[in-house]
Amino acid sequence: MMTRFSKTIGAYVEKEFEESLHYREKGDVYKEFEYLENAHVIGQESTFYHVYVHWKMLLWGIRQRSIKEVIGQLFRILGAATKTAIGLVPQGNTGGSNVSPFQRMPIQPRLAKIIDHAKSQSGNSSL
């Protein structure tokens, strides 16, 4: 069952996925991953989207033939699936294997605004 926050944030996460795909089709793998990172930041408080973003990052790692990214994402999928629901997510973390999975990071103002809006719309500003 998807939480109200997950349902509300979903449209925003999907928009970042669309942008990621746009850059994948243009052959810009760095911009592609940047939008996956954005999706991670805004979706990481939803177990569904947190796991889904890491799945997409895993597929990106496979396409790039990056063993480091693939292994990192396998670890992160497990963590996202088991820790998100209990609130163990480092806010602002971009989700790639280039950063510690435990590191809190500043949230870009555009993304913070999206998160705040989704929380207010879902009636859960304490997430």
C-alpha positions as CSV (number, residue, x, y, z in Angstrom):
1,M,0.0,0.0,0.0
2,M,1.4,3.4,-1.0
3,T,1.3,6.2,1.6
4,R,-0.3,9.6,0.9
5,F,3.2,11.1,0.7
6,S,4.3,8.5,-1.9
7,K,1.2,9.2,-4.0
8,T,1.8,13.0,-3.8
9,I,5.5,12.9,-4.4
10,G,5.1,10.4,-7.2
11,A,4.3,12.9,-10.0
12,Y,7.5,14.9,-9.1
13,V,9.7,11.8,-9.0
14,E,8.2,10.7,-12.4
15,K,9.0,14.1,-13.9
16,E,12.7,13.7,-12.8
17,F,12.6,10.2,-14.4
18,E,11.3,11.8,-17.7
19,E,14.1,14.3,-17.7
20,S,16.6,11.5,-17.0
21,L,15.3,9.5,-20.0
22,H,15.5,12.7,-22.1
23,Y,19.2,13.0,-21.4
24,R,19.7,9.2,-21.8
25,E,18.2,9.5,-25.3
26,K,20.6,12.4,-26.1
27,G,23.6,10.3,-24.9
28,D,24.4,12.6,-21.9
29,V,24.9,10.0,-19.2
30,Y,26.0,12.6,-16.6
31,K,22.8,14.6,-16.9
32,E,20.8,11.4,-17.0
33,F,22.3,10.4,-13.7
34,E,21.9,13.9,-12.3
35,Y,18.1,13.7,-12.7
36,L,18.1,10.2,-11.1
37,E,19.9,11.9,-8.2
38,N,17.2,14.6,-8.0
39,A,14.5,11.8,-8.1
40,H,16.4,10.2,-5.2
41,V,16.4,13.3,-3.1
42,I,12.7,14.0,-3.5
43,G,11.6,10.4,-3.3
44,Q,13.7,9.0,-0.6
45,E,11.1,9.3,2.2
46,S,8.8,7.0,0.2
47,T,9.9,3.3,0.4
48,F,8.4,2.6,-3.0
49,Y,10.2,5.5,-4.8
50,H,13.4,5.1,-2.8
51,V,13.7,1.5,-3.9
52,Y,12.6,2.4,-7.5
53,V,15.2,5.2,-7.9
54,H,18.0,2.8,-6.7
55,W,16.7,0.2,-9.2
56,K,17.0,2.8,-12.0
57,M,20.5,3.8,-10.7
58,L,21.4,0.1,-10.8
59,L,20.3,-0.2,-14.4
60,W,22.3,3.0,-15.2
61,G,25.4,1.4,-13.6
62,I,24.9,-1.7,-15.7
63,R,24.6,0.3,-18.9
64,Q,27.8,2.2,-17.9
65,R,29.6,-1.1,-17.0
66,S,30.4,0.4,-13.6
67,I,31.0,-2.4,-11.1
68,K,31.3,0.2,-8.3
69,E,27.8,1.6,-9.1
70,V,26.2,-1.8,-9.5
71,I,27.5,-3.1,-6.2
72,G,26.7,0.2,-4.5
73,Q,23.2,0.2,-5.8
74,L,22.6,-3.4,-4.8
75,F,23.5,-2.4,-1.2
76,R,21.4,0.7,-1.4
77,I,18.3,-1.2,-2.7
78,L,18.5,-3.5,0.3
79,G,18.9,-0.5,2.7
80,A,16.1,1.5,1.0
81,A,13.7,-1.5,1.2
82,T,14.4,-2.1,4.9
83,K,15.2,1.2,6.4
84,T,13.0,3.9,4.7
85,A,9.8,3.0,6.4
86,I,11.4,3.5,9.8
87,G,12.8,6.9,8.8
88,L,16.5,5.9,8.4
89,V,17.3,8.0,5.4
90,P,20.0,10.6,5.2
91,Q,18.1,13.7,4.0
92,G,19.5,15.2,0.8
93,N,21.7,12.2,0.0
94,T,21.9,11.9,-3.8
95,G,22.0,8.1,-3.8
96,G,24.9,7.3,-6.1
97,S,27.8,5.1,-5.1
98,N,30.0,8.2,-5.3
99,V,28.7,9.3,-1.8
100,S,28.4,7.4,1.5
101,P,24.9,6.0,1.8
102,F,24.8,7.5,5.3
103,Q,25.8,11.0,4.4
104,R,23.3,13.8,4.9
105,M,23.6,16.5,2.2
106,P,22.1,19.9,1.6
107,I,19.0,19.9,-0.5
108,Q,18.8,22.1,-3.6
109,P,16.1,24.8,-3.0
110,R,14.1,23.6,-6.0
111,L,13.9,20.1,-4.6
112,A,13.3,21.3,-1.1
113,K,10.3,23.2,-2.3
114,I,8.9,20.1,-4.0
115,I,9.4,18.0,-0.9
116,D,7.7,20.7,1.3
117,H,4.8,21.0,-1.1
118,A,4.3,17.2,-1.2
119,K,4.4,16.9,2.5
120,S,1.8,19.7,3.0
121,Q,-0.4,18.2,0.3
122,S,-0.2,14.8,1.9
123,G,-0.9,16.1,5.4
124,N,2.3,14.9,6.8
125,S,4.7,17.8,7.4
126,S,6.6,15.8,10.0
127,L,8.2,13.3,7.6
